[in-house]
Amino acid sequence: MAKDPLAKVRNEVGRRIDEIRSAGLRLSPLDLHARMDDIRKLAAAHGLGALESLARSTAQRALLPGCRVTLQSCLEHVEEALDCHSERERTAILAAVAVRLH
């Protein structure tokens, strides 16, 4: 069985998401933005386009009213974004987030 070449990245993303979830309401919108932007940078560095797009969108929304609900909706799609392999899947993930938020 082949080892997942992105296992370290997956673990790092998982650790960062867990930190965000466990911190909960203690994080300010600016902290949420910074943490999601760090995840975006990590995803970009490893060619994870869907995760990069999701993290960018989440970081931007973290600065808007209702960011807690938005953040939760976005975090529910992180695993899908990590497993995404096509532009179509990326678009579907971002569309699913948008639909949930409207």
MILUM-49061 format. One record per atom (N, C-alpha, C): x, y, z; residue in three letters; residue number from 0; atom name. Coordinates in Angstrom, 3 decimals, always signed. Atoms other than C-alpha are relative to their C-alpha. Layout:
N
[node [X; Y; Z]; "ala"; NUM; "CA"],
...
This chain:
102
[node [+0.846; -1.176; +0.000]; "met"; 0; "N"],
[node [+0.000; +0.000; +0.000]; "met"; 0; "CA"],
[node [+0.898; +1.247; +0.000]; "met"; 0; "C"],
[node [-0.803; -1.209; +0.130]; "ala"; 1; "N"],
[node [+1.423; +3.374; -1.012]; "ala"; 1; "CA"],
[node [-0.327; +0.971; +1.131]; "ala"; 1; "C"],
[node [+0.189; -0.980; -1.071]; "lys"; 2; "N"],
[node [+1.953; +5.941; +1.696]; "lys"; 2; "CA"],
[node [-0.488; +1.312; -0.606]; "lys"; 2; "C"],
[node [+0.537; -1.278; +0.449]; "asp"; 3; "N"],
[node [+0.032; +9.210; +1.348]; "asp"; 3; "CA"],
[node [+1.112; +1.046; +0.023]; "asp"; 3; "C"],
[node [-1.088; -0.985; +0.036]; "pro"; 4; "N"],
[node [+2.605; +11.794; +0.163]; "pro"; 4; "CA"],
[node [-0.348; +1.310; +0.712]; "pro"; 4; "C"],
[node [+0.426; -1.230; -0.675]; "leu"; 5; "N"],
[node [+0.558; +14.552; +1.777]; "leu"; 5; "CA"],
[node [-0.412; -0.233; +1.453]; "leu"; 5; "C"],
[node [+0.410; +0.342; -1.366]; "ala"; 6; "N"],
[node [+0.151; +12.844; +5.160]; "ala"; 6; "CA"],
[node [+0.420; +1.074; +1.004]; "ala"; 6; "C"],
[node [-0.455; -1.036; -0.931]; "lys"; 7; "N"],
[node [+2.248; +15.464; +6.971]; "lys"; 7; "CA"],
[node [-0.835; +1.266; -0.122]; "lys"; 7; "C"],
[node [+0.814; -1.195; +0.221]; "val"; 8; "N"],
[node [+0.260; +18.289; +5.391]; "val"; 8; "CA"],
[node [-1.399; -0.210; +0.567]; "val"; 8; "C"],
[node [+1.327; +0.316; -0.544]; "arg"; 9; "N"],
[node [-3.035; +16.594; +6.266]; "arg"; 9; "CA"],
[node [+0.007; +0.094; +1.525]; "arg"; 9; "C"],
[node [-0.099; -0.056; -1.459]; "asn"; 10; "N"],
[node [-1.898; +16.183; +9.863]; "asn"; 10; "CA"],
[node [+0.133; +1.429; +0.493]; "asn"; 10; "C"],
[node [-0.184; -1.398; -0.394]; "glu"; 11; "N"],
[node [-0.780; +19.810; +10.064]; "glu"; 11; "CA"],
[node [-1.300; +0.789; -0.144]; "glu"; 11; "C"],
[node [+1.284; -0.678; +0.196]; "val"; 12; "N"],
[node [-4.067; +21.072; +8.620]; "val"; 12; "CA"],
[node [-0.985; -0.448; +1.075]; "val"; 12; "C"],
[node [+0.887; +0.521; -1.038]; "gly"; 13; "N"],
[node [-5.988; +18.814; +10.996]; "gly"; 13; "CA"],
[node [+0.299; +0.584; +1.362]; "gly"; 13; "C"],
[node [-0.406; -0.580; -1.277]; "arg"; 14; "N"],
[node [-4.003; +20.101; +13.962]; "arg"; 14; "CA"],
[node [-0.450; +1.458; +0.101]; "arg"; 14; "C"],
[node [+0.385; -1.421; -0.010]; "arg"; 15; "N"],
[node [-4.648; +23.724; +12.988]; "arg"; 15; "CA"],
[node [-1.515; +0.173; +0.099]; "arg"; 15; "C"],
[node [+1.471; -0.059; -0.069]; "ile"; 16; "N"],
[node [-8.372; +23.108; +12.468]; "ile"; 16; "CA"],
[node [-0.458; -0.341; +1.416]; "ile"; 16; "C"],
[node [+0.352; +0.364; -1.373]; "asp"; 17; "N"],
[node [-8.571; +21.385; +15.856]; "asp"; 17; "CA"],
[node [+0.270; +1.149; +0.967]; "asp"; 17; "C"],
[node [-0.307; -1.156; -0.851]; "glu"; 18; "N"],
[node [-6.890; +24.403; +17.467]; "glu"; 18; "CA"],
[node [-1.066; +1.080; -0.137]; "glu"; 18; "C"],
[node [+1.045; -1.010; +0.228]; "ile"; 19; "N"],
[node [-9.443; +26.734; +15.886]; "ile"; 19; "CA"],
[node [-1.287; -0.425; +0.694]; "ile"; 19; "C"],
[node [+1.231; +0.487; -0.618]; "arg"; 20; "N"],
[node [-12.334; +24.554; +17.024]; "arg"; 20; "CA"],
[node [+0.073; +0.034; +1.517]; "arg"; 20; "C"],
[node [-0.105; +0.046; -1.456]; "ser"; 21; "N"],
[node [-11.019; +24.154; +20.561]; "ser"; 21; "CA"],
[node [+0.060; +1.402; +0.611]; "ser"; 21; "C"],
[node [-0.060; -1.372; -0.518]; "ala"; 22; "N"],
[node [-10.342; +27.885; +20.968]; "ala"; 22; "CA"],
[node [-1.376; +0.654; -0.008]; "ala"; 22; "C"],
[node [+1.379; -0.485; +0.046]; "gly"; 23; "N"],
[node [-13.919; +28.623; +19.961]; "gly"; 23; "CA"],
[node [-0.143; +1.503; +0.028]; "gly"; 23; "C"],
[node [+0.335; -1.417; -0.084]; "leu"; 24; "N"],
[node [-15.185; +32.017; +21.022]; "leu"; 24; "CA"],
[node [+1.149; +0.876; +0.494]; "leu"; 24; "C"],
[node [-1.137; -0.794; -0.481]; "arg"; 25; "N"],
[node [-11.832; +33.083; +22.469]; "arg"; 25; "CA"],
[node [+0.751; +0.683; -1.140]; "arg"; 25; "C"],
[node [-0.696; -0.591; +1.147]; "leu"; 26; "N"],
[node [-10.554; +33.856; +18.955]; "leu"; 26; "CA"],
[node [-0.794; +1.182; -0.555]; "leu"; 26; "C"],
[node [+0.632; -1.163; +0.620]; "ser"; 27; "N"],
[node [-11.289; +37.277; +17.535]; "ser"; 27; "CA"],
[node [-0.117; -0.240; -1.504]; "ser"; 27; "C"],
[node [+0.070; +0.126; +1.460]; "pro"; 28; "N"],
[node [-12.301; +37.686; +13.898]; "pro"; 28; "CA"],
[node [+1.366; +0.173; -0.668]; "pro"; 28; "C"],
[node [-1.338; -0.174; +0.577]; "leu"; 29; "N"],
[node [-8.758; +38.916; +13.173]; "leu"; 29; "CA"],
[node [+0.862; -1.239; +0.212]; "leu"; 29; "C"],
[node [-0.726; +1.242; -0.255]; "asp"; 30; "N"],
[node [-7.303; +35.786; +14.803]; "asp"; 30; "CA"],
[node [-0.475; -1.105; -0.940]; "asp"; 30; "C"],
[node [+0.552; +0.997; +0.917]; "leu"; 31; "N"],
[node [-9.648; +33.595; +12.771]; "leu"; 31; "CA"],
[node [+0.522; +0.225; -1.415]; "leu"; 31; "C"],
[node [-0.508; -0.338; +1.323]; "his"; 32; "N"],
[node [-8.622; +35.418; +9.616]; "his"; 32; "CA"],
[node [+1.454; -0.432; -0.145]; "his"; 32; "C"],
[node [-1.427; +0.333; +0.070]; "ala"; 33; "N"],
[node [-4.919; +34.984; +10.376]; "ala"; 33; "CA"],
[node [+0.225; -1.502; -0.025]; "ala"; 33; "C"],
[node [-0.172; +1.457; -0.030]; "arg"; 34; "N"],
[node [-5.250; +31.300; +11.188]; "arg"; 34; "CA"],
[node [-0.449; -0.652; -1.305]; "arg"; 34; "C"],
[node [+0.452; +0.560; +1.278]; "met"; 35; "N"],
[node [-7.248; +30.550; +8.058]; "met"; 35; "CA"],
[node [+0.938; +0.398; -1.134]; "met"; 35; "C"],
[node [-0.950; -0.417; +1.023]; "asp"; 36; "N"],
[node [-4.789; +32.556; +5.985]; "asp"; 36; "CA"],
[node [+1.276; -0.845; +0.088]; "asp"; 36; "C"],
[node [-1.143; +0.906; -0.143]; "asp"; 37; "N"],
[node [-1.972; +30.417; +7.413]; "asp"; 37; "CA"],
[node [-0.286; -1.362; -0.635]; "asp"; 37; "C"],
[node [+0.389; +1.260; +0.635]; "ile"; 38; "N"],
[node [-3.863; +27.309; +6.322]; "ile"; 38; "CA"],
[node [-0.006; +0.170; -1.520]; "ile"; 38; "C"],
[node [-0.006; -0.273; +1.445]; "arg"; 39; "N"],
[node [-4.333; +28.904; +2.881]; "arg"; 39; "CA"],
[node [+1.418; -0.045; -0.541]; "arg"; 39; "C"],
[node [-1.396; -0.005; +0.446]; "lys"; 40; "N"],
[node [-0.586; +29.482; +2.604]; "lys"; 40; "CA"],
[node [+0.583; -1.406; -0.029]; "lys"; 40; "C"],
[node [-0.465; +1.391; -0.047]; "leu"; 41; "N"],
[node [+0.147; +25.893; +3.634]; "leu"; 41; "CA"],
[node [-0.554; -0.786; -1.180]; "leu"; 41; "C"],
[node [+0.630; +0.692; +1.130]; "ala"; 42; "N"],
[node [-2.321; +24.599; +1.049]; "ala"; 42; "CA"],
[node [+0.617; +0.435; -1.324]; "ala"; 42; "C"],
[node [-0.595; -0.513; +1.236]; "ala"; 43; "N"],
[node [-0.861; +26.826; -1.660]; "ala"; 43; "CA"],
[node [+1.398; -0.569; -0.212]; "ala"; 43; "C"],
[node [-1.365; +0.512; +0.101]; "ala"; 44; "N"],
[node [+2.651; +25.642; -0.898]; "ala"; 44; "CA"],
[node [+0.053; -1.464; -0.417]; "ala"; 44; "C"],
[node [+0.036; +1.424; +0.327]; "his"; 45; "N"],
[node [+1.579; +22.031; -1.416]; "his"; 45; "CA"],
[node [-0.952; -0.337; -1.147]; "his"; 45; "C"],
[node [+0.827; +0.224; +1.181]; "gly"; 46; "N"],
[node [-0.647; +22.493; -4.443]; "gly"; 46; "CA"],
[node [-1.398; -0.518; +0.267]; "gly"; 46; "C"],
[node [+1.355; +0.429; -0.350]; "leu"; 47; "N"],
[node [-3.939; +21.874; -2.674]; "leu"; 47; "CA"],
[node [-0.970; +1.137; -0.310]; "leu"; 47; "C"],
[node [+0.785; -1.121; +0.493]; "gly"; 48; "N"],
[node [-6.045; +24.237; -4.752]; "gly"; 48; "CA"],
[node [-1.359; +0.165; +0.647]; "gly"; 48; "C"],
[node [+1.334; -0.100; -0.602]; "ala"; 49; "N"],
[node [-9.436; +23.401; -3.285]; "ala"; 49; "CA"],
[node [+0.090; +0.476; +1.443]; "ala"; 49; "C"],
[node [-0.172; -0.443; -1.381]; "leu"; 50; "N"],
[node [-8.219; +23.783; +0.280]; "leu"; 50; "CA"],
[node [+0.448; +1.449; +0.043]; "leu"; 50; "C"],
[node [-0.434; -1.395; +0.067]; "glu"; 51; "N"],
[node [-6.478; +27.004; -0.663]; "glu"; 51; "CA"],
[node [-1.193; +0.926; -0.240]; "glu"; 51; "C"],
[node [+1.181; -0.823; +0.299]; "ser"; 52; "N"],
[node [-9.706; +28.394; -2.145]; "ser"; 52; "CA"],
[node [-0.960; +0.057; +1.187]; "ser"; 52; "C"],
[node [+0.898; +0.045; -1.152]; "leu"; 53; "N"],
[node [-11.778; +27.266; +0.828]; "leu"; 53; "CA"],
[node [+0.560; +0.835; +1.152]; "leu"; 53; "C"],
[node [-0.616; -0.767; -1.084]; "ala"; 54; "N"],
[node [-9.303; +28.742; +3.316]; "ala"; 54; "CA"],
[node [-0.014; +1.495; -0.302]; "ala"; 54; "C"],
[node [+0.055; -1.417; +0.376]; "arg"; 55; "N"],
[node [-9.147; +32.034; +1.381]; "arg"; 55; "CA"],
[node [-1.401; +0.550; +0.245]; "arg"; 55; "C"],
[node [+1.387; -0.424; -0.178]; "ser"; 56; "N"],
[node [-12.924; +32.274; +1.345]; "ser"; 56; "CA"],
[node [-0.352; +0.104; +1.483]; "ser"; 56; "C"],
[node [+0.279; +0.002; -1.434]; "thr"; 57; "N"],
[node [-13.119; +31.412; +5.040]; "thr"; 57; "CA"],
[node [+0.686; +1.165; +0.689]; "thr"; 57; "C"],
[node [-0.741; -1.125; -0.602]; "ala"; 58; "N"],
[node [-10.439; +33.961; +5.955]; "ala"; 58; "CA"],
[node [-0.700; +1.322; -0.284]; "ala"; 58; "C"],
[node [+0.705; -1.235; +0.352]; "gln"; 59; "N"],
[node [-12.313; +36.683; +4.107]; "gln"; 59; "CA"],
[node [-1.294; +0.128; +0.789]; "gln"; 59; "C"],
[node [+1.277; -0.030; -0.714]; "arg"; 60; "N"],
[node [-15.616; +35.751; +5.716]; "arg"; 60; "CA"],
[node [+0.173; +0.143; +1.498]; "arg"; 60; "C"],
[node [-0.248; -0.128; -1.439]; "ala"; 61; "N"],
[node [-14.018; +35.677; +9.173]; "ala"; 61; "CA"],
[node [-0.087; +1.445; +0.458]; "ala"; 61; "C"],
[node [+0.031; -1.416; -0.347]; "leu"; 62; "N"],
[node [-13.965; +39.467; +9.055]; "leu"; 62; "CA"],
[node [-1.393; +0.613; -0.120]; "leu"; 62; "C"],
[node [+1.366; -0.492; +0.193]; "leu"; 63; "N"],
[node [-17.695; +39.778; +8.338]; "leu"; 63; "CA"],
[node [-0.882; -0.382; +1.185]; "leu"; 63; "C"],
[node [+0.945; +0.385; -1.054]; "pro"; 64; "N"],
[node [-20.629; +39.728; +10.760]; "pro"; 64; "CA"],
[node [-0.475; -1.439; -0.222]; "pro"; 64; "C"],
[node [+0.447; +1.383; +0.094]; "gly"; 65; "N"],
[node [-21.769; +36.199; +11.525]; "gly"; 65; "CA"],
[node [+1.124; -0.972; -0.279]; "gly"; 65; "C"],
[node [-1.158; +0.821; +0.370]; "cys"; 66; "N"],
[node [-18.264; +34.813; +11.179]; "cys"; 66; "CA"],
[node [+0.011; -1.359; +0.688]; "cys"; 66; "C"],
[node [-0.001; +1.301; -0.708]; "arg"; 67; "N"],
[node [-18.840; +32.025; +13.741]; "arg"; 67; "CA"],
[node [-0.793; -1.052; -0.773]; "arg"; 67; "C"],
[node [+0.818; +0.925; +0.782]; "val"; 68; "N"],
[node [-21.609; +30.423; +11.684]; "val"; 68; "CA"],
[node [+0.704; -0.328; -1.314]; "val"; 68; "C"],
[node [-0.713; +0.182; +1.257]; "thr"; 69; "N"],
[node [-19.647; +30.930; +8.485]; "thr"; 69; "CA"],
[node [+1.188; -0.923; +0.186]; "thr"; 69; "C"],
[node [-1.184; +0.812; -0.255]; "leu"; 70; "N"],
[node [-16.506; +29.434; +9.958]; "leu"; 70; "CA"],
[node [-0.377; -1.458; +0.173]; "leu"; 70; "C"],
[node [+0.434; +1.380; -0.222]; "gln"; 71; "N"],
[node [-18.350; +26.337; +11.119]; "gln"; 71; "CA"],
[node [-0.389; -0.677; -1.309]; "gln"; 71; "C"],
[node [+0.400; +0.553; +1.295]; "ser"; 72; "N"],
[node [-19.871; +25.815; +7.668]; "ser"; 72; "CA"],
[node [+1.216; -0.315; -0.865]; "ser"; 72; "C"],
[node [-1.203; +0.202; +0.808]; "cys"; 73; "N"],
[node [-16.484; +26.180; +6.012]; "cys"; 73; "CA"],
[node [+0.842; -1.158; +0.528]; "cys"; 73; "C"],
[node [-0.822; +1.061; -0.579]; "leu"; 74; "N"],
[node [-14.672; +23.875; +8.435]; "leu"; 74; "CA"],
[node [-0.565; -1.389; -0.268]; "leu"; 74; "C"],
[node [+0.622; +1.286; +0.297]; "glu"; 75; "N"],
[node [-17.155; +21.111; +7.672]; "glu"; 75; "CA"],
[node [+0.426; -0.554; -1.361]; "glu"; 75; "C"],
[node [-0.389; +0.421; +1.344]; "his"; 76; "N"],
[node [-15.739; +20.955; +4.140]; "his"; 76; "CA"],
[node [+1.515; -0.157; -0.192]; "his"; 76; "C"],
[node [-1.459; +0.081; +0.109]; "val"; 77; "N"],
[node [-12.011; +20.826; +4.920]; "val"; 77; "CA"],
[node [+0.442; -1.372; -0.513]; "val"; 77; "C"],
[node [-0.386; +1.349; +0.446]; "glu"; 78; "N"],
[node [-11.747; +17.034; +4.501]; "glu"; 78; "CA"],
[node [-0.261; -0.184; -1.491]; "glu"; 78; "C"],
[node [+0.318; +0.088; +1.430]; "glu"; 79; "N"],
[node [-13.478; +17.215; +1.135]; "glu"; 79; "CA"],
[node [+1.021; +0.765; -0.825]; "glu"; 79; "C"],
[node [-0.963; -0.827; +0.730]; "ala"; 80; "N"],
[node [-11.121; +19.987; +0.056]; "ala"; 80; "CA"],
[node [+1.363; -0.676; -0.064]; "ala"; 80; "C"],
[node [-1.271; +0.720; +0.005]; "leu"; 81; "N"],
[node [-8.108; +17.904; +1.048]; "leu"; 81; "CA"],
[node [-0.001; -1.141; -1.020]; "leu"; 81; "C"],
[node [+0.114; +1.133; +0.927]; "asp"; 82; "N"],
[node [-9.376; +15.031; -1.114]; "asp"; 82; "CA"],
[node [-0.374; +0.408; -1.417]; "asp"; 82; "C"],
[node [+0.436; -0.516; +1.299]; "cys"; 83; "N"],
[node [-10.357; +17.228; -4.068]; "cys"; 83; "CA"],
[node [+1.122; -0.112; -1.038]; "cys"; 83; "C"],
[node [-1.005; +0.178; +1.051]; "his"; 84; "N"],
[node [-8.612; +16.518; -7.373]; "his"; 84; "CA"],
[node [-0.334; +0.721; -1.297]; "his"; 84; "C"],
[node [+0.361; -0.661; +1.251]; "ser"; 85; "N"],
[node [-10.396; +18.634; -9.951]; "ser"; 85; "CA"],
[node [-0.623; +1.371; +0.262]; "ser"; 85; "C"],
[node [+0.614; -1.331; -0.066]; "glu"; 86; "N"],
[node [-11.632; +22.126; -10.666]; "glu"; 86; "CA"],
[node [-1.502; -0.123; +0.279]; "glu"; 86; "C"],
[node [+1.440; +0.228; -0.206]; "arg"; 87; "N"],
[node [-15.187; +20.765; -10.748]; "arg"; 87; "CA"],
[node [-0.299; -0.280; +1.472]; "arg"; 87; "C"],
[node [+0.194; +0.298; -1.418]; "glu"; 88; "N"],
[node [-14.857; +19.368; -7.221]; "glu"; 88; "CA"],
[node [+0.220; +1.247; +0.859]; "glu"; 88; "C"],
[node [-0.274; -1.246; -0.727]; "arg"; 89; "N"],
[node [-13.370; +22.654; -5.994]; "arg"; 89; "CA"],
[node [-1.210; +0.919; -0.074]; "arg"; 89; "C"],
[node [+1.176; -0.853; +0.186]; "thr"; 90; "N"],
[node [-16.303; +24.579; -7.443]; "thr"; 90; "CA"],
[node [-1.180; -0.527; +0.796]; "thr"; 90; "C"],
[node [+1.112; +0.604; -0.743]; "ala"; 91; "N"],
[node [-18.766; +22.134; -5.872]; "ala"; 91; "CA"],
[node [+0.122; +0.268; +1.496]; "ala"; 91; "C"],
[node [-0.212; -0.254; -1.427]; "ile"; 92; "N"],
[node [-17.215; +22.597; -2.423]; "ile"; 92; "CA"],
[node [-0.342; +1.454; +0.335]; "ile"; 92; "C"],
[node [+0.279; -1.416; -0.251]; "leu"; 93; "N"],
[node [-17.326; +26.388; -2.633]; "leu"; 93; "CA"],
[node [-1.483; +0.315; -0.179]; "leu"; 93; "C"],
[node [+1.427; -0.190; +0.194]; "ala"; 94; "N"],
[node [-20.889; +26.235; -3.952]; "ala"; 94; "CA"],
[node [-0.789; -0.547; +1.194]; "ala"; 94; "C"],
[node [+0.682; +0.580; -1.168]; "ala"; 95; "N"],
[node [-21.928; +23.970; -1.058]; "ala"; 95; "CA"],
[node [+0.083; +0.938; +1.194]; "ala"; 95; "C"],
[node [-0.144; -0.974; -1.092]; "val"; 96; "N"],
[node [-20.555; +26.494; +1.424]; "val"; 96; "CA"],
[node [-0.916; +1.191; -0.237]; "val"; 96; "C"],
[node [+0.830; -1.166; +0.321]; "ala"; 97; "N"],
[node [-22.298; +29.371; -0.362]; "ala"; 97; "CA"],
[node [-1.482; -0.288; +0.216]; "ala"; 97; "C"],
[node [+1.411; +0.358; -0.153]; "val"; 98; "N"],
[node [-25.637; +27.550; -0.390]; "val"; 98; "CA"],
[node [-0.368; -0.068; +1.491]; "val"; 98; "C"],
[node [+0.284; +0.109; -1.436]; "arg"; 99; "N"],
[node [-25.422; +26.816; +3.332]; "arg"; 99; "CA"],
[node [-0.076; +1.358; +0.671]; "arg"; 99; "C"],
[node [-0.050; -1.312; -0.636]; "leu"; 100; "N"],
[node [-24.722; +30.441; +4.097]; "leu"; 100; "CA"],
[node [-1.114; +0.943; -0.447]; "leu"; 100; "C"],
[node [+1.077; -0.877; +0.481]; "his"; 101; "N"],
[node [-27.677; +31.843; +2.171]; "his"; 101; "CA"],
[node [-1.352; -0.505; +0.348]; "his"; 101; "C"],
